[in-house]
Amino acid sequence: MKNNTTLKKILALSLITALFSCNNAEGNKEETVKTADSTVSVTPTPAPSFTPFDVVVISHTVKDYDKWRPAFDADATARKASGMEDMVVGRGIDNSNNILIALKASDVQKAKDFAADPRLKDVMGKAGVISKPGIEFFHAIRFNPDSKEKQWVVVTHRVKDFDAWVKVYDAEGVGQRASEGMVDVALARGIEDPNMVQIVFDIIDMAKAKAAITSDAKKKLMMSAGVEGMPKIEFYKTAE
C-alpha cells in the first residue's frame, strides 16, 4: 500500500510539471497546486519576451507608383547591405502616390549613412520621387507581429513627458481603441528625441476609426496626456 501511495505522488508530480511546462503563456509566477497527498509549488517556463528594435520610416510622394516600385525593389540589395530589412510599404488612402516605407534597422548609424548618401537621392530622382523625402528613426518598444489588416493609420506627435503620456494611453486601453475600429500594432519612440511618439493601428472599421481619431474627445485625451501641437495622422493601405 505504501509503494502504491508513493507511485501516485510521483505520477501526480510528473503530470503537473508537464502541464505547466506546456502552458508557458501564463507568465512566470509561481503556482501552488494541491494534490490528494501533498502541496506542490511549480514555476512555469517564462513566456518569450518581445525584443525592441529600431525602425527607419521614409515618406515621400512619387509621380507614378508603377514606375517607382521596380526601382525601389531593385535597391533592396543596397538596403540589406546597410543592415535594413523591408517591413511594409504603404500607399496613401487619399492619394495612392503618397508612399510610406518602414524598414527594420540592425545598425542605426549605417541606416543614417545610407539615408545621407547622395546615391539615394539619385535613385529616388530616377524613380520619380517628386517631394522632399521625410526620413525618421524610431525605436519600436511594442509590436504586434500578428496584425493582418490591409488598412492602417499612423499617428505621430511629440509629448511633454513620455512616461506620463503612456500612462494615459494605457489607461484608455486596447479594448476602447478596438471599439473605435482600431487594433494596436506598434508603439515607437524617436531615437533622437525620445518624446517623439509614433503609433500604428490596423483599421477594422474605417468610418469608426476616422470619427474617433478626429473627435473632440480624442483631442481632449491627447491634451490631457501632454501631446504638444497638432498630431500628424496619415491613413495607408498596404501596397500589393
C-alpha positions as YAML, in Angstrom:
chain: A
units: angstrom
residues:
- id: 1
  name: MET
  ca: [0.00, 0.00, 0.00]
- id: 2
  name: LYS
  ca: [2.84, 2.41, 0.87]
- id: 3
  name: ASN
  ca: [4.51, 1.75, -2.50]
- id: 4
  name: ASN
  ca: [1.22, 2.48, -4.30]
- id: 5
  name: THR
  ca: [0.88, 5.84, -2.49]
- id: 6
  name: THR
  ca: [4.45, 6.83, -3.42]
- id: 7
  name: LEU
  ca: [3.82, 5.88, -7.04]
- id: 8
  name: LYS
  ca: [0.67, 8.05, -7.13]
- id: 9
  name: LYS
  ca: [2.66, 11.03, -5.82]
- id: 10
  name: ILE
  ca: [5.33, 10.60, -8.49]
- id: 11
  name: LEU
  ca: [2.73, 10.34, -11.26]
- id: 12
  name: ALA
  ca: [0.86, 13.41, -9.98]
- id: 13
  name: LEU
  ca: [4.05, 15.47, -9.85]
- id: 14
  name: SER
  ca: [5.05, 14.36, -13.36]
- id: 15
  name: LEU
  ca: [1.65, 15.29, -14.77]
- id: 16
  name: ILE
  ca: [1.62, 18.72, -13.09]
- id: 17
  name: THR
  ca: [5.14, 19.51, -14.29]
- id: 18
  name: ALA
  ca: [4.23, 18.54, -17.86]
- id: 19
  name: LEU
  ca: [1.10, 20.67, -17.86]
- id: 20
  name: PHE
  ca: [2.87, 23.77, -16.61]
- id: 21
  name: SER
  ca: [5.82, 23.29, -18.95]
- id: 22
  name: CYS
  ca: [3.44, 23.36, -21.94]
- id: 23
  name: ASN
  ca: [1.36, 26.28, -20.70]
- id: 24
  name: ASN
  ca: [4.09, 28.94, -20.70]
- id: 25
  name: ALA
  ca: [1.84, 31.74, -21.89]
- id: 26
  name: GLU
  ca: [0.51, 32.35, -18.41]
- id: 27
  name: GLY
  ca: [3.68, 34.11, -17.21]
- id: 28
  name: ASN
  ca: [6.33, 33.04, -14.73]
- id: 29
  name: LYS
  ca: [4.55, 33.45, -11.40]
- id: 30
  name: GLU
  ca: [4.95, 30.50, -9.07]
- id: 31
  name: GLU
  ca: [1.78, 28.42, -8.86]
- id: 32
  name: THR
  ca: [0.75, 26.31, -5.87]
- id: 33
  name: VAL
  ca: [-1.10, 23.12, -6.77]
- id: 34
  name: LYS
  ca: [-2.71, 20.81, -4.24]
- id: 35
  name: THR
  ca: [-2.90, 17.07, -4.84]
- id: 36
  name: ALA
  ca: [-4.62, 14.48, -2.69]
- id: 37
  name: ASP
  ca: [-1.37, 13.76, -0.87]
- id: 38
  name: SER
  ca: [0.66, 16.95, -0.92]
- id: 39
  name: THR
  ca: [1.06, 20.61, -1.97]
- id: 40
  name: VAL
  ca: [3.41, 21.30, -4.88]
- id: 41
  name: SER
  ca: [4.92, 24.64, -5.95]
- id: 42
  name: VAL
  ca: [5.60, 24.85, -9.68]
- id: 43
  name: THR
  ca: [7.26, 27.71, -11.57]
- id: 44
  name: PRO
  ca: [6.22, 27.59, -15.26]
- id: 45
  name: THR
  ca: [8.69, 28.31, -18.06]
- id: 46
  name: PRO
  ca: [8.63, 32.09, -18.77]
- id: 47
  name: ALA
  ca: [6.86, 33.19, -21.95]
- id: 48
  name: PRO
  ca: [9.13, 34.58, -24.71]
- id: 49
  name: SER
  ca: [9.61, 38.34, -24.29]
- id: 50
  name: PHE
  ca: [9.41, 40.97, -27.02]
- id: 51
  name: THR
  ca: [12.74, 42.40, -28.15]
- id: 52
  name: PRO
  ca: [12.56, 46.10, -29.10]
- id: 53
  name: PHE
  ca: [14.04, 47.06, -32.46]
- id: 54
  name: ASP
  ca: [14.92, 50.15, -34.50]
- id: 55
  name: VAL
  ca: [12.93, 51.37, -37.47]
- id: 56
  name: VAL
  ca: [13.57, 53.73, -40.36]
- id: 57
  name: VAL
  ca: [10.41, 55.40, -41.68]
- id: 58
  name: ILE
  ca: [10.62, 57.03, -45.13]
- id: 59
  name: SER
  ca: [7.75, 59.01, -46.60]
- id: 60
  name: HIS
  ca: [7.52, 60.79, -49.95]
- id: 61
  name: THR
  ca: [5.29, 61.36, -52.98]
- id: 62
  name: VAL
  ca: [6.01, 59.72, -56.33]
- id: 63
  name: LYS
  ca: [4.87, 60.67, -59.81]
- id: 64
  name: ASP
  ca: [3.86, 57.13, -60.75]
- id: 65
  name: TYR
  ca: [3.78, 54.23, -58.27]
- id: 66
  name: ASP
  ca: [4.09, 51.60, -61.02]
- id: 67
  name: LYS
  ca: [7.33, 53.21, -62.18]
- id: 68
  name: TRP
  ca: [8.66, 53.81, -58.69]
- id: 69
  name: ARG
  ca: [8.09, 50.30, -57.28]
- id: 70
  name: PRO
  ca: [10.52, 48.39, -59.57]
- id: 71
  name: ALA
  ca: [13.25, 50.91, -58.77]
- id: 72
  name: PHE
  ca: [12.59, 50.50, -55.03]
- id: 73
  name: ASP
  ca: [12.68, 46.71, -55.29]
- id: 74
  name: ALA
  ca: [15.92, 46.83, -57.29]
- id: 75
  name: ASP
  ca: [17.58, 48.81, -54.49]
- id: 76
  name: ALA
  ca: [16.87, 46.07, -51.91]
- id: 77
  name: THR
  ca: [20.48, 44.83, -52.05]
- id: 78
  name: ALA
  ca: [21.81, 48.25, -51.02]
- id: 79
  name: ARG
  ca: [19.33, 48.45, -48.14]
- id: 80
  name: LYS
  ca: [20.29, 44.98, -46.94]
- id: 81
  name: ALA
  ca: [24.00, 45.86, -47.11]
- id: 82
  name: SER
  ca: [23.25, 48.77, -44.78]
- id: 83
  name: GLY
  ca: [21.55, 46.48, -42.27]
- id: 84
  name: MET
  ca: [17.94, 47.23, -43.20]
- id: 85
  name: GLU
  ca: [15.07, 44.80, -43.75]
- id: 86
  name: ASP
  ca: [11.84, 45.71, -45.53]
- id: 87
  name: MET
  ca: [8.82, 45.61, -43.20]
- id: 88
  name: VAL
  ca: [5.99, 47.26, -45.12]
- id: 89
  name: VAL
  ca: [5.26, 49.64, -47.98]
- id: 90
  name: GLY
  ca: [2.10, 51.69, -47.67]
- id: 91
  name: ARG
  ca: [0.20, 53.81, -50.18]
- id: 92
  name: GLY
  ca: [-1.87, 56.77, -49.03]
- id: 93
  name: ILE
  ca: [-5.60, 56.12, -48.96]
- id: 94
  name: ASP
  ca: [-6.42, 59.67, -50.05]
- id: 95
  name: ASN
  ca: [-3.52, 59.82, -52.53]
- id: 96
  name: SER
  ca: [-2.11, 56.46, -53.62]
- id: 97
  name: ASN
  ca: [1.14, 58.10, -54.79]
- id: 98
  name: ASN
  ca: [1.96, 59.12, -51.20]
- id: 99
  name: ILE
  ca: [4.32, 56.37, -50.06]
- id: 100
  name: LEU
  ca: [5.41, 55.27, -46.60]
- id: 101
  name: ILE
  ca: [8.19, 52.70, -46.15]
- id: 102
  name: ALA
  ca: [9.07, 51.06, -42.83]
- id: 103
  name: LEU
  ca: [12.46, 49.34, -42.59]
- id: 104
  name: LYS
  ca: [13.82, 47.38, -39.64]
- id: 105
  name: ALA
  ca: [17.37, 48.55, -38.92]
- id: 106
  name: SER
  ca: [20.04, 46.45, -37.25]
- id: 107
  name: ASP
  ca: [22.50, 49.37, -37.16]
- id: 108
  name: VAL
  ca: [21.10, 52.90, -36.89]
- id: 109
  name: GLN
  ca: [24.34, 54.59, -37.88]
- id: 110
  name: LYS
  ca: [24.57, 52.53, -41.07]
- id: 111
  name: ALA
  ca: [20.95, 53.41, -41.79]
- id: 112
  name: LYS
  ca: [21.70, 57.11, -41.30]
- id: 113
  name: ASP
  ca: [24.71, 56.86, -43.60]
- id: 114
  name: PHE
  ca: [22.51, 55.16, -46.21]
- id: 115
  name: ALA
  ca: [19.92, 57.93, -45.95]
- id: 116
  name: ALA
  ca: [22.56, 60.69, -46.20]
- id: 117
  name: ASP
  ca: [24.36, 59.15, -49.19]
- id: 118
  name: PRO
  ca: [23.86, 61.25, -52.38]
- id: 119
  name: ARG
  ca: [23.37, 57.94, -54.20]
- id: 120
  name: LEU
  ca: [19.94, 57.54, -52.56]
- id: 121
  name: LYS
  ca: [18.84, 60.97, -53.76]
- id: 122
  name: ASP
  ca: [19.85, 59.99, -57.28]
- id: 123
  name: VAL
  ca: [17.97, 56.66, -57.05]
- id: 124
  name: MET
  ca: [14.85, 58.43, -55.79]
- id: 125
  name: GLY
  ca: [15.03, 61.05, -58.53]
- id: 126
  name: LYS
  ca: [15.27, 58.42, -61.26]
- id: 127
  name: ALA
  ca: [12.38, 56.50, -59.68]
- id: 128
  name: GLY
  ca: [10.10, 59.54, -59.89]
- id: 129
  name: VAL
  ca: [10.08, 60.85, -56.30]
- id: 130
  name: ILE
  ca: [8.65, 64.38, -56.59]
- id: 131
  name: SER
  ca: [8.67, 65.55, -52.96]
- id: 132
  name: LYS
  ca: [11.34, 66.05, -50.34]
- id: 133
  name: PRO
  ca: [11.56, 62.70, -48.55]
- id: 134
  name: GLY
  ca: [10.92, 62.55, -44.83]
- id: 135
  name: ILE
  ca: [13.29, 60.14, -43.06]
- id: 136
  name: GLU
  ca: [12.73, 59.40, -39.37]
- id: 137
  name: PHE
  ca: [14.37, 56.98, -36.95]
- id: 138
  name: PHE
  ca: [12.34, 55.27, -34.22]
- id: 139
  name: HIS
  ca: [12.84, 52.65, -31.51]
- id: 140
  name: ALA
  ca: [9.86, 50.25, -31.51]
- id: 141
  name: ILE
  ca: [9.02, 49.27, -27.93]
- id: 142
  name: ARG
  ca: [5.76, 47.45, -28.68]
- id: 143
  name: PHE
  ca: [4.82, 45.50, -31.78]
- id: 144
  name: ASN
  ca: [2.08, 43.07, -32.74]
- id: 145
  name: PRO
  ca: [3.51, 40.68, -35.38]
- id: 146
  name: ASP
  ca: [0.09, 39.07, -35.88]
- id: 147
  name: SER
  ca: [-1.55, 42.16, -37.39]
- id: 148
  name: LYS
  ca: [-3.40, 41.21, -40.57]
- id: 149
  name: GLU
  ca: [-5.37, 44.24, -41.75]
- id: 150
  name: LYS
  ca: [-4.76, 45.88, -45.12]
- id: 151
  name: GLN
  ca: [-5.54, 49.42, -43.96]
- id: 152
  name: TRP
  ca: [-3.77, 51.28, -41.19]
- id: 153
  name: VAL
  ca: [-3.25, 54.68, -39.63]
- id: 154
  name: VAL
  ca: [-0.01, 56.23, -38.42]
- id: 155
  name: VAL
  ca: [-0.19, 58.85, -35.67]
- id: 156
  name: THR
  ca: [2.95, 60.87, -34.97]
- id: 157
  name: HIS
  ca: [3.24, 63.55, -32.29]
- id: 158
  name: ARG
  ca: [5.54, 64.96, -29.65]
- id: 159
  name: VAL
  ca: [4.72, 64.71, -25.95]
- id: 160
  name: LYS
  ca: [5.93, 66.66, -22.95]
- id: 161
  name: ASP
  ca: [6.83, 63.54, -20.98]
- id: 162
  name: PHE
  ca: [6.68, 60.05, -22.47]
- id: 163
  name: ASP
  ca: [6.17, 58.24, -19.16]
- id: 164
  name: ALA
  ca: [3.20, 60.46, -18.29]
- id: 165
  name: TRP
  ca: [1.77, 60.13, -21.80]
- id: 166
  name: VAL
  ca: [1.98, 56.32, -21.92]
- id: 167
  name: LYS
  ca: [0.05, 56.02, -18.65]
- id: 168
  name: VAL
  ca: [-2.89, 57.86, -20.23]
- id: 169
  name: TYR
  ca: [-2.54, 55.81, -23.43]
- id: 170
  name: ASP
  ca: [-2.58, 52.53, -21.49]
- id: 171
  name: ALA
  ca: [-5.49, 53.70, -19.34]
- id: 172
  name: GLU
  ca: [-7.53, 54.27, -22.48]
- id: 173
  name: GLY
  ca: [-6.83, 50.64, -23.34]
- id: 174
  name: VAL
  ca: [-6.75, 48.38, -26.37]
- id: 175
  name: GLY
  ca: [-10.39, 47.45, -25.83]
- id: 176
  name: GLN
  ca: [-11.56, 51.05, -26.21]
- id: 177
  name: ARG
  ca: [-9.49, 51.53, -29.35]
- id: 178
  name: ALA
  ca: [-10.81, 48.26, -30.79]
- id: 179
  name: SER
  ca: [-14.36, 49.52, -30.22]
- id: 180
  name: GLU
  ca: [-13.33, 52.54, -32.31]
- id: 181
  name: GLY
  ca: [-12.25, 50.32, -35.21]
- id: 182
  name: MET
  ca: [-8.51, 50.29, -34.45]
- id: 183
  name: VAL
  ca: [-6.18, 47.47, -33.38]
- id: 184
  name: ASP
  ca: [-2.82, 48.28, -31.75]
- id: 185
  name: VAL
  ca: [0.12, 47.32, -33.96]
- id: 186
  name: ALA
  ca: [3.16, 49.34, -32.92]
- id: 187
  name: LEU
  ca: [4.36, 51.95, -30.46]
- id: 188
  name: ALA
  ca: [7.71, 53.63, -31.10]
- id: 189
  name: ARG
  ca: [9.80, 56.47, -29.68]
- id: 190
  name: GLY
  ca: [12.07, 58.77, -31.62]
- id: 191
  name: ILE
  ca: [15.72, 57.82, -31.42]
- id: 192
  name: GLU
  ca: [16.98, 61.42, -31.49]
- id: 193
  name: ASP
  ca: [14.01, 62.74, -29.48]
- id: 194
  name: PRO
  ca: [12.51, 60.10, -27.12]
- id: 195
  name: ASN
  ca: [9.45, 62.31, -26.59]
- id: 196
  name: MET
  ca: [8.54, 61.98, -30.26]
- id: 197
  name: VAL
  ca: [5.96, 59.17, -30.46]
- id: 198
  name: GLN
  ca: [4.68, 57.17, -33.40]
- id: 199
  name: ILE
  ca: [1.75, 54.77, -33.10]
- id: 200
  name: VAL
  ca: [0.38, 52.42, -35.75]
- id: 201
  name: PHE
  ca: [-3.12, 50.92, -35.72]
- id: 202
  name: ASP
  ca: [-4.68, 48.40, -38.08]
- id: 203
  name: ILE
  ca: [-8.11, 49.61, -39.14]
- id: 204
  name: ILE
  ca: [-11.00, 47.18, -38.92]
- id: 205
  name: ASP
  ca: [-13.68, 49.84, -39.42]
- id: 206
  name: MET
  ca: [-12.60, 52.93, -41.36]
- id: 207
  name: ALA
  ca: [-15.67, 55.05, -40.58]
- id: 208
  name: LYS
  ca: [-15.36, 54.42, -36.84]
- id: 209
  name: ALA
  ca: [-11.59, 54.96, -36.87]
- id: 210
  name: LYS
  ca: [-11.74, 58.30, -38.68]
- id: 211
  name: ALA
  ca: [-14.59, 59.53, -36.49]
- id: 212
  name: ALA
  ca: [-12.82, 58.54, -33.26]
- id: 213
  name: ILE
  ca: [-9.34, 59.74, -34.10]
- id: 214
  name: THR
  ca: [-10.54, 63.22, -35.10]
- id: 215
  name: SER
  ca: [-13.18, 63.55, -32.35]
- id: 216
  name: ASP
  ca: [-13.17, 66.26, -29.69]
- id: 217
  name: ALA
  ca: [-12.94, 63.53, -27.04]
- id: 218
  name: LYS
  ca: [-9.72, 62.18, -28.57]
- id: 219
  name: LYS
  ca: [-8.26, 65.68, -28.84]
- id: 220
  name: LYS
  ca: [-9.00, 66.32, -25.16]
- id: 221
  name: LEU
  ca: [-7.44, 62.97, -24.23]
- id: 222
  name: MET
  ca: [-4.28, 63.84, -26.17]
- id: 223
  name: MET
  ca: [-4.07, 67.23, -24.47]
- id: 224
  name: SER
  ca: [-4.50, 65.67, -21.04]
- id: 225
  name: ALA
  ca: [-1.69, 63.24, -21.88]
- id: 226
  name: GLY
  ca: [0.67, 66.08, -22.78]
- id: 227
  name: VAL
  ca: [0.63, 65.95, -26.59]
- id: 228
  name: GLU
  ca: [2.27, 69.08, -27.98]
- id: 229
  name: GLY
  ca: [0.96, 70.71, -31.14]
- id: 230
  name: MET
  ca: [-1.14, 69.04, -33.80]
- id: 231
  name: PRO
  ca: [-0.53, 65.31, -34.34]
- id: 232
  name: LYS
  ca: [0.22, 64.08, -37.84]
- id: 233
  name: ILE
  ca: [-2.41, 61.49, -38.80]
- id: 234
  name: GLU
  ca: [-1.92, 59.51, -42.03]
- id: 235
  name: PHE
  ca: [-4.03, 56.69, -43.46]
- id: 236
  name: TYR
  ca: [-2.45, 54.00, -45.61]
- id: 237
  name: LYS
  ca: [-3.23, 50.74, -47.34]
- id: 238
  name: THR
  ca: [-0.64, 48.01, -47.68]
- id: 239
  name: ALA
  ca: [0.90, 48.04, -51.17]
- id: 240
  name: GLU
  ca: [0.48, 44.79, -53.08]
...
